[in-house]
């Protein structure tokens, strides 16, 4: 498994529907920059005797870092979107000119970005009516030269009915979570920007980009 530096053009779906004027080529550029940043950081860490990011940061911490890289790089590449600089703000990417500033706590327009190593069962903190982009990734073995690889990129506008919410009960300190329902997952998988062979789930397993 070699380190990728960009999305494989054979598996990019140029028929995908993207909102707010976002272009497929801009997502391609953002992913390439995310690869460059991720691998560059790993090279630096390992040259100084540290373990790579995917071993230093596990689970949600790694996914959160990758999501931040993607948001900032999409914003840099896009002509129509900017990053939401509000800590904990929603959504991650804002249409330029729609808000009075790029510090938005809870906005009505934009794109939420999520990266995940999981095949499904994606969650958030709150159910939201919003456009959502999911970047599925895999982590390879460092000894074989492999590292981060994006395997599927999905995009869809989700409604409140596409989420199920699990709040706290009693004295529980459990973090409230919202899970994407089957209807929301189907919307995402049906509108894919990128999908490598055999990584799709269910009826989407063998659906790839058409030439």
C-alpha positions, -999 to 999 in steps of 0.1 A, spaced: 0 0 0 17 32 -12 11 67 0 -14 84 -22 -9 120 -31 -43 127 -48 -76 111 -56 -75 84 -83 -91 101 -113 -106 68 -124 -130 68 -94 -141 104 -93 -178 109 -100 -181 142 -119 -219 138 -119 -221 144 -81 -243 172 -69 -224 197 -48 -239 228 -32 -229 265 -31 -208 264 -63 -183 240 -48 -164 222 -77 -151 187 -79 -117 200 -89 -116 221 -57 -123 190 -36 -96 172 -55 -71 200 -47 -81 201 -10 -76 163 -7 -42 166 -23 -32 193 1 -45 172 30 -24 143 19 6 166 16 1 181 51 -6 148 68 24 130 52 46 160 58 38 160 95 44 123 97 78 126 80 87 153 105 75 134 135 93 102 125 125 120 117 125 133 153 118 98 167 81 101 173 54 78 162 31 88 133 -1 108 138 -23 78 133 -6 62 164 -3 93 185 -40 103 179 -65 75 181 -102 73 173 -122 105 173 -91 126 179 -75 116 146 -108 120 127 -112 155 142 -77 165 130 -83 151 95 -117 170 94 -100 202 103 -74 197 76 -101 191 50 -122 221 61 -92 245 59 -80 231 26 -115 231 10 -118 268 21 -84 276 5 -93 259 -28 -129 271 -31 -140 303 -48 -174 303 -30 -168 289 5 -149 299 36 -140 282 69 -162 288 99 -136 301 125 -160 299 154 -149 272 179 -177 247 180 -195 266 153 -219 250 127 -215 244 98 -178 240 90 -179 257 56 -198 289 50 -210 304 17 -191 336 12 -212 367 17 -241 349 34 -231 359 69 -217 391 84 -186 374 95 -169 339 95 -176 334 132 -209 316 131 -222 296 161 -252 281 144 -258 289 108 -286 280 84 -265 276 53 -232 258 46 -216 224 46 -207 203 76 -176 181 71 -170 148 87 -141 123 83 -145 88 95 -128 55 94 -161 38 100 -182 22 72 -214 37 85 -231 46 118 -219 82 115 -228 106 143 -228 142 154 -237 161 185 -270 175 172 -295 167 145 -291 194 118 -308 203 86 -276 208 65 -254 197 37 -230 171 50 -198 158 34 -184 125 47 -148 116 39 -142 79 46 -106 70 51 -84 40 58 -50 38 76 -23 15 62 8 0 77 36 25 81 62 -3 76 48 -9 41 49 28 33 12 33 37 -7 58 57 -39 78 52 -60 69 22 -94 84 14 -117 56 1 -151 73 -3 -164 108 -4 -202 114 0 -224 145 0 -261 151 7 -285 176 22 -299 160 54 -332 169 70 -341 165 107 -359 133 98 -326 118 87 -312 119 122 -321 101 155 -311 118 187 -298 103 219 -297 128 248 -287 124 284 -309 106 310 -308 114 347 -274 121 361 -256 106 331 -225 124 318 -228 108 284 -222 131 255 -255 137 236 -252 122 201 -273 123 169 -270 94 145 -277 95 108 -306 72 100 -309 47 71 -326 74 50 -298 99 55 -271 73 48 -289 63 16 -289 100 5 -251 102 12 -242 70 -6 -264 78 -36 -245 111 -42 -209 101 -41 -180 122 -53 -154 94 -49 -155 56 -43 -128 31 -46 -138 -4 -58 -154 -27 -32 -156 0 -4 -193 8 -11 -218 -8 13 -249 -28 3 -263 -20 -31 -237 6 -35 -208 -18 -33 -202 -21 -70 -214 14 -80 -184 34 -93 -180 65 -113 -189 63 -150 -163 73 -177 
